[in-house]
Amino acid sequence: MSESSMPWVLSQVNRKWRSVCGAACAKVYAMICYSDGMAGTGARRTVTMADIARVAGVSITTVSHVVNRTRPVSPEKERDVLSAIAEAGYVPDNVTRSLRTVGTQTIGLAMSAISNLYFGSVVAGMERAAARAGYSLLLADTHDEAGEELRAMSNLLSRRVEAIVLAPSPEPAGALQYARQRGVPVVLIDRFVKADVDQIGTENIQATAGLVDHLASLGHRRVGMISGLEGLSTTEERLAGFRLGLRRNNLSLDRRCVLSGGSSSGPAENALHALLALAERPTALVVGNNSMTIGVMRGARDAGMRIPEDLAVMVFDDFEWADLFHPRLTVIAQPVRALGEQAVELVLSRLADPSLPARRVVLQPEFVHRESCGCAAA
């Protein structure tokens, strides 16, 4: 089948399959036929921007703008382009062709590392482990959004990384499918999802329940929580741990005292102000991560709240300057460097033996007792 005949074939396939399963299915099936037809000529046919444009129903220029982020496009067109990229397994060819058969000794990282302080320490552990094995790291920020996650995955694969460590967004299915189509192994870090891939993270439920236990032992009967971004497994697990802690200490759950801080400082500060505006506000607070802690501490200061005299605070996540706050923060400290190092070990063992069964590694965090809970200096 010649390439010149493909436009007619595409139109016929589109016409047939549109009646069977709709426009989206027809477009994807047409691309498959196009690629298979070219393969029949002996040519090694790769998916191009033109193919993506044809499937998405947009111009090649629009595809380029979406891939390279050179100009904003409408949300609808961007969604169509990203969907076509995921379905077709398109990878921009930004490296030399010789790298297609030669290992790059590079591991890709797809995570919200710039906006999330916690991941900075994780990456430090990964970098050390990778360097020992002769590997380099390449980072792409996902912003914890599915569209950005898929774009990050595409950018990393265009650099021919040998594997990807992904901190999944609330909707990671598209990114996982994309990597699977390209035959690139993925290790999930920090957040567990229902997927047949290697995963590593920290135990969240019992650790968060332990924070509530401690507050209850200090006499608090009205405990609130500022939780993370909805849809993340870490958020759901820490909420589950918070509820568990309330139950086993015979404390009632007031849903008005459990608000989302969106895993970032600004929304967490707003959530704190909403809690302080309650007629019966909590006397103690569990904060779901370190980024939100910054917003909580800032909001408490601006409201004239004394910690722990007016509001006891306990945090899931430690960070290097947690003991520079006044008072110093009582926290659950995750084994961040071990998390990063073991994630790289999972990658290397997977590259060495792709037939290994999927593994799930859960690390135990540590309770670090300081003064923000209301206790004397430890």
HELIX and SHEET records of a PDB file:
HELIX    1   1 GLU A    3  SER A    5  5                                   3    
HELIX    2   2 MET A    6  ALA A   39  1                                  34    
HELIX    3   3 MET A   49  ALA A   56  1                                   8    
HELIX    4   4 ILE A   60  ASN A   68  1                                   9    
HELIX    5   5 PRO A   75  ALA A   88  1                                  14    
HELIX    6   6 ARG A   97  ARG A  100  5                                   4    
HELIX    7   7 LEU A  117  ARG A  132  1                                  16    
HELIX    8   8 ALA A  146  SER A  158  1                                  13    
HELIX    9   9 ALA A  173  ARG A  182  1                                  10    
HELIX   10  10 ILE A  205  SER A  217  1                                  13    
HELIX   11  11 SER A  233  ARG A  248  1                                  16    
HELIX   12  12 ARG A  255  CYS A  257  5                                   3    
HELIX   13  13 SER A  265  LEU A  276  1                                  12    
HELIX   14  14 ASN A  290  ASP A  302  1                                  13    
HELIX   15  15 ALA A  322  LEU A  324  5                                   3    
HELIX   16  16 VAL A  336  ALA A  352  1                                  17    
SHEET    1   A 6 SER A 136  ASP A 141  0                                        
SHEET    2   A 6 THR A 106  MET A 111  1                                        
SHEET    3   A 6 ALA A 163  LEU A 166  1                                        
SHEET    4   A 6 VAL A 186  ILE A 189  1                                        
SHEET    5   A 6 ASP A 198  THR A 202  1                                        
SHEET    6   A 6 ARG A 360  LEU A 363  1                                        
SHEET    1   B 6 VAL A 258  SER A 260  0                                        
SHEET    2   B 6 VAL A 223  SER A 227  1                                        
SHEET    3   B 6 ALA A 284  VAL A 287  1                                        
SHEET    4   B 6 ALA A 312  PHE A 316  1                                        
SHEET    5   B 6 THR A 330  ALA A 333  1                                        
SHEET    6   B 6 GLU A 366  VAL A 368 -1                                        
END                                                                             
